[in-house]
């Protein structure tokens, strides 16, 4: 149910069979969520979005009537504070997103009773502090995002509790957090997605990436990476998507991606690459998408043999026009 501002009177609605409510720019927040009976006992998904007046959550009864809620989206509001017991009654909650608010601090025990929580998104807030006890509940967390915050200092050793973590997003942290973060995440052997873009990373330590053999998506775009160790990707055999765009790469070693047989997407656009050897992409037999746009080599002189062996490639971007250049190059390959 999409409940927008001044659309309906909440008191005239039978909510007993509703399993999803979206409160968008709505003044009916209190009327619906604070119902005193069990009308909302079937509710599974609740979205509270763009409520400009909503600056805090401090009512212990706020979500008391939502025993079966599994997803709670509190996004694009102006919330600065949340009481530590705000979510205590949400025993079945699996996903919680508090993105795009004004949160400055995560409370000591805010999430401790959320035993089924697997996805937590705290991106785009104003957090400067995360108390160490915050991590005590994290054993079952599978997805976590702390993107666009300015938490400093942060003790990354606490991330060792994230043993089941599959997706981790920590972008725009304004500093190189790579070494200490990946060392702490080394027990998350099931990690599938890692986002570390816009973190001023200059050097990639290949020994830190060796442990993530289940990784499928790696985003390192918009950093200051100048070179890639030849053995950087040697153990990332499950990798399907790699984004290295908007860095300072000048050179790629021959067989740089030799073990990435499952790679489908490779983004190298907006670097400083001057030359590509014939063996650069030789092993990428499953590659479907390759972006080389805006580098220093001349696209008109690109040796078509560089692409030889990429039999599944169907999207190629080289020229400034940003049109699919696949036919121009692949026709030469098959004619050879």
Secondary structure, DSSP 8 states (H G I E B T S, - for coil): -EEETTS--GGG---TT--EEEEES-S-HHHHHT-SSSTTTT--EEEEE--TT--EE--TTTTTT-TT--EEEEESS---EE-TTTTTT-TT--EEE--SS---EE-TTTTTT-TT--EEE--SS---EE-GGGGGGGGG--EEE--S----S--GGGGGG-TT--EEE----SS--HHHHHHHGGG-TT--EEE--SS------HHHHTT-TT--EEE--SS------TTTTTT-TT--EEE--SS---B--TTTTTT-TT--EEE--SS---B--TTTTTT-TT--EEE--S-SS-GGG--GGGGTT-TT--EEE-STT----HHHHHHHHHH-
